[in-house]
Amino acid sequence: MSAATPVDDADADSGDTPATSPDAPPGRRFEPDLRSMTRINLRPIASPMPLGFFTIAIASVMTGCLQLGLFDEAARPAVAFTVLPAFVLQLLVSVLAFGARDVIAATLMAVFAGSWLPYSLIMLSGAADGLRVLGVFNLALLCFGALMTAVTRPKRALWLVLAVSLPRWAATGLGGITGAAWLTRTSGALGFVVALVAMYTAFALMLEDMRSEQVLPIGRSGPAHLAVEGDLAVQLRNMERQAGVRRTL
């Protein structure tokens, strides 16, 4: 995370740029050049992404088992209780990712977190026409995922999880709206595919973070590759234009 703080008020008085100009209209002041008086502090954190992907994997397995009929319909509340913690964990991952200045990962994890909460609450409450409502909700997630795939390609790990999630959201949405059992079973099978991809991604990212080098292929390219392989100067490039430093979002 970053924050801009003045080094010392005394430095402002000794700067080369005057606080006011004799030619300035009355009541108007010239701001001094703050670049030499500003220090930006960064706080390194451990990557929260393995936790986020492991959470996706576990929750996808539980919901997939229910959709495939491996659990009885009476097990819906129990499945909802096991999925509910995914909301909290992925929301935490999203907050940490925002602090790490990764808006793509933070947005993706926040939306995944928001998808587990309504699912759990509807399954627990047994709300009327809940499956149809969840069907429309999953189709909305499908639109979100389609847009996100356009910007996550440099991060192939995120992109691949999204790519396998898209058909599952489509099958879940259409199955909830139409009530077709085969679509629900298809969604359950795709849930296991999502779990496998997310599990691999989480494990690869955890190994990379522990050893400070890529162990299993993740497929970063472009800016995402430079962010890992580049030096400190690359990490701090355009820092003054990033959120938390600039005045407005």
C-alpha positions in Angstrom: 0.0 0.0 0.0 1.2 3.5 -0.5 0.7 6.9 1.1 2.0 10.3 0.4 3.3 12.2 3.4 5.3 15.4 3.7 8.8 14.9 5.0 9.0 18.0 7.1 7.2 21.3 7.3 10.5 23.1 7.6 11.5 21.9 4.2 8.6 23.7 2.7 9.9 27.0 4.0 13.3 26.4 2.6 12.1 25.3 -0.9 13.2 27.2 -4.0 9.6 27.9 -5.1 8.0 30.8 -3.3 4.7 30.2 -1.6 3.3 33.4 -3.2 4.2 35.4 -6.2 4.2 39.2 -6.3 2.3 39.1 -9.6 -0.4 36.9 -8.2 -3.9 38.4 -7.7 -4.8 39.1 -4.1 -5.9 36.0 -2.1 -4.4 33.5 -4.6 -1.4 31.4 -3.5 1.0 29.3 -5.5 1.6 25.8 -4.2 5.2 24.8 -3.8 6.8 21.9 -5.7 6.1 19.1 -3.3 8.0 16.4 -5.1 11.2 17.0 -3.2 9.3 17.1 0.1 7.1 13.9 -0.4 8.0 10.4 0.6 5.9 7.4 -0.6 5.9 4.4 1.7 5.2 0.9 0.5 4.3 -2.0 2.8 5.0 -5.4 1.4 2.5 -8.1 2.1 2.2 -11.9 1.4 0.3 -12.7 -1.7 -3.4 -13.4 -0.8 -4.1 -15.1 -4.2 -3.4 -18.7 -3.1 -6.1 -18.4 -0.4 -8.5 -16.9 -2.9 -8.1 -19.7 -5.4 -8.1 -22.5 -2.8 -11.4 -21.0 -1.6 -12.8 -21.1 -5.1 -11.8 -24.7 -5.4 -13.3 -25.9 -2.2 -16.6 -24.0 -2.6 -16.9 -25.3 -6.2 -16.5 -28.9 -5.1 -19.2 -28.5 -2.5 -21.7 -26.9 -4.8 -20.8 -29.3 -7.7 -21.5 -32.3 -5.5 -25.0 -30.9 -4.7 -25.7 -30.2 -8.4 -24.6 -33.7 -9.4 -26.9 -35.3 -6.8 -24.1 -36.7 -4.7 -25.8 -35.0 -1.8 -29.5 -35.3 -1.1 -31.7 -32.3 -1.5 -32.0 -32.2 2.3 -28.3 -31.4 2.5 -28.8 -27.9 0.9 -28.5 -26.1 4.3 -25.4 -28.0 5.2 -23.8 -27.2 1.8 -24.7 -23.6 2.3 -23.0 -23.5 5.7 -19.8 -24.9 4.2 -19.9 -22.4 1.3 -20.7 -19.3 3.5 -17.1 -18.9 4.8 -15.9 -18.5 1.2 -17.6 -15.1 1.2 -15.5 -13.9 4.2 -12.3 -15.4 2.9 -12.5 -14.1 -0.6 -13.6 -10.7 0.7 -10.5 -10.6 2.8 -8.4 -11.6 -0.3 -10.0 -8.7 -2.2 -9.2 -6.1 0.4 -5.6 -7.3 0.5 -5.3 -7.3 -3.3 -6.6 -3.7 -3.4 -3.9 -2.8 -0.9 -1.3 -4.6 -3.1 -2.4 -2.3 -6.0 -3.8 -5.2 -8.1 -7.2 -3.9 -9.2 -7.9 -6.9 -11.5 -7.3 -9.6 -8.9 -9.1 -7.5 -6.2 -12.2 -7.0 -8.4 -12.3 -10.7 -9.4 -12.1 -11.9 -5.9 -14.7 -9.4 -4.6 -17.2 -10.6 -7.2 -16.5 -14.2 -6.4 -17.1 -13.4 -2.7 -20.3 -11.7 -3.6 -21.5 -14.7 -5.5 -21.1 -17.1 -2.6 -23.1 -15.0 -0.1 -26.5 -14.9 -2.0 -26.1 -18.6 -2.9 -25.6 -19.5 0.8 -28.5 -17.3 2.0 -31.0 -18.6 -0.6 -30.0 -22.2 0.1 -30.3 -21.7 3.9 -33.6 -19.8 3.7 -35.3 -21.9 1.0 -36.7 -18.7 -0.5 -39.5 -19.1 -2.9 -38.3 -19.3 -6.5 -34.7 -19.1 -5.2 -33.2 -21.3 -8.0 -34.7 -19.1 -10.7 -33.3 -16.0 -9.0 -29.9 -17.6 -8.8 -30.2 -18.5 -12.4 -30.6 -14.9 -13.4 -27.8 -14.0 -11.0 -25.4 -16.4 -12.6 -26.2 -15.1 -16.1 -25.3 -11.6 -14.8 -22.0 -13.2 -13.5 -21.5 -14.6 -17.0 -21.6 -11.1 -18.5 -19.1 -9.9 -15.8 -16.8 -12.8 -16.5 -16.9 -12.2 -20.3 -15.8 -8.6 -19.7 -13.1 -9.6 -17.3 -11.6 -12.1 -19.7 -10.8 -9.2 -22.0 -8.4 -7.6 -19.4 -7.0 -10.6 -17.6 -5.2 -12.2 -20.5 -1.7 -11.1 -19.3 -2.5 -13.0 -16.1 -3.1 -16.4 -17.6 -3.8 -17.9 -14.2 -6.8 -15.6 -13.5 -7.8 -15.8 -17.2 -7.9 -19.6 -17.1 -10.1 -19.7 -13.9 -12.4 -17.2 -15.6 -12.5 -19.2 -18.8 -13.6 -22.4 -17.1 -16.1 -20.5 -14.9 -17.9 -18.9 -17.8 -19.6 -22.2 -19.1 -20.4 -23.1 -15.5 -22.2 -19.8 -14.9 -24.0 -20.2 -18.2 -25.1 -23.8 -17.3 -26.1 -22.8 -13.8 -28.0 -19.8 -15.0 -29.9 -21.6 -17.8 -30.6 -24.5 -15.5 -32.0 -22.4 -12.8 -34.3 -20.5 -15.2 -35.5 -23.5 -17.2 -35.4 -26.1 -14.5 -33.5 -28.5 -16.9 -31.9 -31.2 -14.8 -29.2 -32.0 -17.4 -28.0 -28.4 -17.3 -27.7 -28.5 -13.5 -25.7 -31.7 -13.7 -23.5 -30.2 -16.4 -22.9 -27.2 -14.1 -21.9 -29.6 -11.3 -19.4 -31.4 -13.5 -18.0 -28.0 -14.7 -17.6 -27.1 -11.0 -15.0 -29.9 -10.6 -13.1 -28.5 -13.6 -13.1 -25.0 -12.0 -11.9 -26.6 -8.8 -9.0 -28.4 -10.5 -7.9 -25.3 -12.4 -8.2 -23.1 -9.2 -6.3 -25.7 -7.1 -3.4 -25.8 -9.6 -3.3 -22.0 -9.8 -3.3 -21.7 -6.0 -0.5 -24.3 -5.6 1.6 -22.7 -8.3 1.3 -19.2 -6.9 2.1 -20.5 -3.4 5.3 -22.2 -4.6 6.3 -19.1 -6.5 5.8 -16.9 -3.4 7.7 -19.3 -1.2 10.7 -19.7 -3.5 10.7 -16.2 -5.0 10.7 -17.7 -8.5 8.4 -19.5 -10.9 8.3 -23.2 -10.2 5.1 -24.3 -12.1 4.0 -22.5 -15.3 1.5 -19.7 -14.7 1.7 -18.0 -18.1 2.3 -14.3 -17.2 3.0 -12.0 -20.0 3.3 -8.3 -20.7 2.9 -6.0 -17.6 2.2 -9.0 -15.4 5.5 -10.6 -16.4 7.4 -7.4 -15.8 5.8 -7.0 -12.3 7.4 -10.3 -11.2 10.6 -10.3 -13.2 11.3 -6.6 -13.4 13.5 -4.6 -10.9 12.3 -2.1 -8.3 12.3 0.7 -10.8 9.6 -1.1 -12.8 7.5 -1.6 -9.7 7.5 2.1 -8.9 6.9 3.3 -12.4 4.1 5.9 -12.6 3.6 5.6 -8.8 2.4 9.2 -8.6 -0.6 8.4 -10.9 -1.8 5.4 -8.9 -4.9 5.3 -6.6 -4.0 6.3 -3.1 -1.4 8.8 -4.3 -3.3 10.8 -6.8 -6.0 13.1 -5.5 -9.0 11.4 -7.2 -9.9 7.9 -8.2 
